[in-house]
Amino acid sequence: MSDEDITVGVLSLHSSKETKAILNAADSLGYDTEWLREENTTVSVTDGKMTLDPDVDVVANRLLLSSDEYPVEGIGLALTLNRLAPMLNEPTAATTALHKFASAAALADADIPIPDALLSLSNKRLNEERGRFGERAVYKTAIGTHGGGTWMVELDDPVNAQVGERHAFLQEFLDHDDSRHHDLRIYVVGDRIVGAMNRYAPDGEWRTNVALGGEVEDMTDDLPERVREIALNATDAIGLDYAGVDIIQGNDGYYVLEVNPTAGFRGLFKASGVSPAPYIAQLAIERAGGSVPDEDVEQLTGTLDDSRPTAMPRTPTTQTPENVTIGYIEEVVVSGTRGNKTVLAKSDTGATRTSIDAELAADIGTGPILDIVKVKSGSVKSGRSRPVVDLVVGIGGTQHTVTASVEDRSHMEYPLLLGRDILKHYQVNVNRRADDEYDDLDSEEEEESTLE
C-alpha cells in the first residue's frame, strides 16, 4: 500500500471540535478520511468474512464513553472495529481510562504516583474509613466527565458506595497552592508531549475543568522534567496512544489525577496555540504504514480547524425514531452523595434547567454549588437568583447528570421540576401523569448567570 492509498477513519458518534480537527488535519496532510458514525457505518459478515463500510486503514477512537449511559455498547463497537483495522486508543486501554479506579490500578501497578483513595462496595466501610482523608476529601463517581460526578465532602458528610447506578469512591484532596487551586494538563501523543497548561479553578470552585470555566496558562516549555516523565509513563501504563494527563502537585511531589483518552483541545489551544489534532493524524497515518514529515505536521499545529470536514456523512433522509415518551407528572429517582430518593417530578418544557427543592437537595447530598443563576418564575416576574448544583436524575432506568437550580419548593406540589436539559431526550405526554393533581404555578425559564 502506498501512502496515497491510506484512509484515516475517526470513530466518533458525537459532533465535537476535536473529531473535526483530526479529520481536517488528516485531509490537509493529503489523506482520505472517513467519519465513522451512525449515518454511514456498517459491519457485515459474509461467508465467515467480516468487512467494514466505509473501508478505512486505521481508526482513531474518539468515543465519549464517559458521557454514555450505556458505555458497554460503545466498548463493544470499538472492539468490533479494532478487529478490522488498527486502532489508536484501542478499546481495552480506553475502557481502563474510562473507569477512574481501574485507571488508578494500572498506574499504581506501574509505580506512578497517585493520590490515596478508597473504593468500597459497602456504604459502612466507606464511611468508617472517611477520617483517613482528613477534614476534606474528594468524592467521585468511577465514571464521569467535565467535572460532573465530583464533589468536595467534609469529614462529617456521609457518603454512599454508589451515586445512582455508578460506583463512587473517596480520594485524597491535594493542594499546594493556598491562593488558587490549580493542576496541570499535559497532552501526550505517541512518545511526545505536544502541549501543556496550568488549569486554574474559577472563583468559588475547586475543580479546574475548562468546561466549568477554569482559566488556563501555557506550560509547554516550562514543564519540570519529572512531570514530563510522569505524563509519558502514565499514558503508556494505561496503554493509550494519545491522552490528556492531569497532574497535581502536593506537598511532597506530583500525582496523576486522571488519564483522559478524549481530552478536549480547546483549553490547550487557547493556552499554548498548539493543536494536538495534526499529531494524532500523523500517528494514525504512521500506524497504517504511511509516513508524514514532522515539518508538515508542525505547519498545521497553529490552527484548530474545527470546520465541517469533507468526511462528515450526509444526514439520512429517513425519519429517525421518535423519542421515548414520559408523563407530565413522572416518578423519578434523584441521587446525590448521601443517597437517592424516589419522588414525583413535574415536566416543564418552558424551563431551561431542572430545579430541585432545597430540602430534598440537602437530604440526598447534592453539591457543590457550581454557579448562581437568575431565573424567571411564573409567580415572580422579576426573577430570582438561585444556586445550581450537579444532580443525577434517573428516569425509567436511564440516568441524566444535569446542573439543577436549588430553591424552596415546599409550597409547591412537586419537589422536582424537569427542565429542557432532561426533557430534550423525551416527548412529553401531558395526559399521562403519576398522580391526579394539577399545578401550573411554577413554570420557570433561566435568564442569565449572575456569578462572574
Residue pairs with C-beta under 8 A, 6 or more apart in sequence:
1 57
1 288
1 289
3 31
3 285
3 290
3 291
4 30
4 31
5 57
6 31
6 32
6 57
6 58
6 285
6 288
6 289
6 290
7 31
7 32
7 33
7 34
7 54
7 55
7 56
7 57
8 23
8 26
8 31
8 32
8 33
8 34
8 56
8 57
8 58
8 60
8 281
8 284
8 285
8 288
9 33
9 34
9 35
9 36
9 54
9 56
9 57
9 58
9 59
9 60
9 85
10 19
10 22
10 23
10 33
10 34
10 35
10 36
10 59
10 60
10 62
10 311
11 36
11 37
11 59
11 60
11 61
11 62
11 63
11 77
11 78
11 81
11 87
12 19
12 35
12 36
12 37
12 62
12 63
12 64
13 37
13 38
13 63
13 64
13 74
14 64
16 62
16 64
16 264
17 264
17 265
17 266
17 304
17 306
18 62
18 262
18 264
18 265
18 277
18 306
19 35
19 62
20 305
20 306
20 307
20 308
20 309
20 312
21 265
21 275
21 277
21 304
21 305
21 306
22 60
22 62
22 277
22 280
22 281
22 284
23 33
23 35
23 309
23 310
23 311
23 312
24 277
24 305
24 306
24 307
24 309
25 275
25 277
25 278
25 280
25 281
25 300
25 305
26 33
26 281
26 284
26 285
27 33
27 309
27 310
27 311
28 278
28 300
28 305
29 278
29 281
29 282
29 285
29 292
29 296
29 297
29 300
31 281
31 285
31 290
33 309
33 310
33 311
34 40
34 54
34 56
34 311
35 309
35 311
35 312
35 313
36 54
36 56
36 59
36 81
37 313
39 313
39 314
39 315
39 316
40 53
40 54
40 313
41 52
41 53
41 54
42 52
42 53
43 50
43 51
43 52
43 53
43 80
43 81
43 84
44 50
44 51
44 53
50 83
50 84
51 84
52 81
52 84
52 85
56 85
57 85
57 86
57 288
57 289
58 85
58 86
58 87
58 88
58 284
58 285
58 287
58 288
59 81
59 82
59 85
59 86
59 87
59 88
59 284
60 87
60 88
60 89
60 280
60 281
60 284
61 78
61 87
61 88
61 89
61 90
61 91
61 94
61 261
62 89
62 262
63 74
63 77
63 78
63 94
63 262
64 145
64 262
65 71
65 74
65 75
65 94
65 95
65 98
65 143
65 262
66 98
66 143
66 144
66 145
66 262
67 145
67 146
68 74
69 398
69 399
71 95
71 98
71 143
75 91
75 94
75 95
78 87
78 90
78 91
78 94
79 91
81 87
82 90
82 91
86 287
86 288
88 241
88 242
88 280
88 283
88 284
88 287
89 240
89 241
89 242
89 243
89 261
90 239
90 241
92 239
93 238
93 239
93 240
93 261
94 240
94 261
95 102
96 102
96 103
96 106
96 238
96 239
97 103
97 238
97 240
97 243
97 259
97 260
97 261
98 143
98 261
99 142
99 143
100 140
100 142
100 143
100 144
100 169
100 258
101 117
101 119
101 142
101 167
101 169
102 142
103 238
103 258
103 259
104 114
104 117
106 237
106 238
106 239
107 114
107 234
107 237
107 238
107 256
107 259
108 114
109 237
110 233
110 234
110 236
110 237
112 230
112 233
112 234
112 237
112 256
113 230
113 253
113 254
113 255
113 256
114 255
114 256
114 257
115 171
115 172
115 173
115 174
115 248
115 250
115 255
115 257
116 132
116 133
116 171
116 172
117 169
117 170
117 171
117 172
118 126
118 129
118 132
118 133
118 169
118 170
118 171
119 142
119 167
119 169
120 126
120 129
120 161
120 169
121 161
121 167
122 161
123 159
123 160
123 161
126 159
126 160
126 161
126 169
126 170
127 158
127 159
129 170
130 137
130 155
130 159
130 170
131 155
133 170
133 171
133 172
133 173
134 155
134 172
134 173
135 154
135 155
136 152
136 153
136 154
136 155
136 173
137 152
137 153
137 170
137 171
137 172
137 173
138 150
138 151
138 152
138 153
138 170
138 171
138 172
138 173
139 150
139 151
139 152
139 153
139 157
139 159
139 168
139 169
139 170
139 171
139 337
140 149
140 150
140 151
140 168
140 169
140 171
141 149
141 150
141 163
141 164
141 166
141 167
141 168
142 166
142 167
142 168
142 169
143 149
143 166
144 150
144 166
144 401
146 209
146 211
146 212
147 207
147 209
147 211
147 212
148 390
148 401
149 163
149 166
149 168
149 390
149 392
149 401
150 207
150 390
151 337
151 365
151 367
151 368
151 390
152 173
152 206
152 367
152 368
153 159
153 170
153 337
157 337
157 338
157 365
158 337
158 338
158 365
159 168
159 170
159 337
159 338
159 365
160 168
160 337
160 338
160 339
161 167
161 168
162 168
163 335
163 336
163 337
163 392
164 333
164 335
164 340
164 392
164 394
164 399
165 394
165 399
166 399
168 337
174 248
174 249
174 250
174 255
175 181
175 248
175 250
176 249
176 250
176 251
180 200
180 201
181 200
181 201
181 206
181 208
182 198
182 199
182 200
182 201
182 208
183 198
183 199
183 208
183 246
183 247
183 248
183 249
183 257
184 196
184 197
184 198
184 199
184 219
184 223
184 227
184 246
184 247
184 248
184 249
185 196
185 197
185 199
185 244
185 245
185 246
185 263
185 267
185 268
186 193
186 195
186 196
186 223
186 227
186 228
186 231
186 244
186 245
186 247
187 193
187 194
187 195
187 196
187 242
187 243
187 244
187 245
187 263
187 265
187 268
187 276
188 194
188 231
188 232
188 235
188 240
188 242
188 243
188 244
188 245
189 241
189 242
189 276
189 279
189 280
189 283
190 241
190 242
190 279
190 283
191 232
192 279
193 220
193 223
193 228
193 231
193 232
194 274
194 276
194 279
194 301
195 218
195 220
195 268
195 269
195 271
195 272
195 274
195 276
196 218
196 219
196 220
196 223
196 227
196 231
196 268
196 272
197 216
197 217
197 218
197 219
197 220
197 267
197 268
197 271
197 272
198 216
198 217
198 219
198 271
199 208
199 209
199 210
199 214
199 215
199 216
199 267
200 208
200 214
200 215
200 216
200 217
201 207
201 208
201 214
202 212
202 213
202 214
202 215
203 452
204 369
204 451
205 212
205 213
205 214
205 368
205 370
206 368
207 214
208 214
210 216
210 264
210 266
210 267
211 264
212 370
214 267
216 267
216 268
216 270
216 271
217 271
218 271
218 272
218 273
219 271
220 272
220 274
224 254
226 253
226 254
227 247
227 254
230 245
230 247
230 254
230 256
231 245
231 247
234 243
234 245
234 256
234 259
235 242
235 243
235 245
235 259
237 259
238 259
238 261
240 259
240 261
241 283
241 287
242 261
242 276
242 279
242 280
242 283
243 259
243 260
243 261
243 263
244 259
244 260
244 263
244 264
244 268
245 256
245 258
245 259
245 260
246 256
246 257
246 258
246 259
246 260
247 254
247 255
247 256
247 257
248 254
248 255
248 257
249 255
265 275
265 276
265 277
265 304
266 304
268 274
268 275
268 276
269 275
269 304
273 302
274 301
274 302
275 300
275 301
275 302
275 303
275 304
275 305
277 300
277 304
277 305
278 297
278 298
278 300
278 301
279 297
279 301
281 292
281 297
282 292
282 294
282 297
285 291
285 292
286 292
322 427
323 425
323 426
323 427
324 396
324 425
324 426
324 427
325 426
325 427
325 428
325 429
325 432
326 347
326 395
326 396
326 423
326 426
326 427
326 428
326 429
326 432
327 347
327 428
327 429
327 432
327 433
327 434
328 346
328 347
328 428
328 429
328 430
328 431
328 432
328 433
329 344
329 345
329 346
329 347
329 414
329 433
329 434
329 435
329 437
330 344
330 345
330 347
330 395
330 418
330 433
330 434
331 342
331 343
331 344
331 345
331 434
332 342
332 343
332 344
332 345
332 393
332 394
332 395
332 416
332 418
333 340
333 341
333 342
333 343
333 393
333 394
333 395
334 340
334 341
334 343
334 356
334 360
334 364
334 391
334 392
334 393
334 394
334 416
335 364
335 391
335 392
335 393
335 394
335 399
336 361
336 364
336 365
336 366
336 367
336 391
336 392
337 364
337 365
337 366
337 367
338 363
338 364
338 365
339 363
339 364
339 365
340 364
340 392
340 394
341 360
341 363
341 364
343 360
343 414
343 415
343 416
344 414
344 415
344 416
344 434
344 435
345 393
345 414
345 415
345 416
345 417
345 418
346 413
346 414
346 416
346 417
346 418
346 439
346 442
347 418
347 423
347 428
348 417
348 418
348 419
348 423
348 442
348 443
348 444
349 420
349 423
349 428
350 443
350 444
350 445
351 417
351 418
351 419
351 420
351 443
351 444
351 445
351 446
352 375
352 419
352 420
352 421
352 444
352 445
352 446
353 373
353 375
353 388
353 402
353 403
353 404
353 405
353 419
353 420
353 421
353 446
354 391
354 393
354 402
354 404
354 405
354 416
354 417
354 418
354 419
354 421
354 422
355 375
355 386
355 404
355 405
355 406
355 407
355 409
355 416
355 417
355 419
355 442
355 444
356 366
356 389
356 391
356 404
356 405
356 406
356 407
356 409
356 415
356 416
356 417
357 406
357 407
357 408
357 409
357 410
357 412
357 415
357 416
358 406
358 407
358 408
358 409
359 408
359 410
359 415
360 409
360 415
360 416
361 367
361 389
361 391
361 404
361 406
366 389
366 390
366 391
366 404
366 406
367 389
367 390
368 389
369 387
369 388
369 389
369 406
370 387
370 388
370 389
370 390
370 403
371 387
371 388
371 403
371 449
371 451
372 385
372 386
372 387
372 388
372 449
372 450
372 451
373 385
373 386
373 388
373 405
373 446
373 447
373 448
373 449
373 450
373 451
374 383
374 384
374 385
374 386
374 446
374 447
374 448
374 449
374 450
375 383
375 384
375 386
375 405
375 444
375 445
375 446
375 447
376 382
376 383
376 444
376 445
376 446
376 447
377 383
377 384
377 442
377 443
377 444
378 440
378 441
378 442
378 443
378 444
379 441
379 442
383 447
384 407
385 450
386 405
386 406
386 407
387 405
387 406
388 403
388 404
388 405
388 406
389 403
389 404
389 406
390 401
390 402
390 403
390 404
391 401
391 402
391 403
391 404
392 399
392 400
392 401
393 399
393 400
393 401
393 402
393 404
393 416
393 418
393 422
394 400
395 422
395 426
398 425
400 421
400 422
400 425
402 419
402 421
402 422
403 421
405 444
405 446
409 415
409 416
409 417
409 442
412 439
412 441
412 442
413 437
413 439
414 439
417 442
417 444
419 444
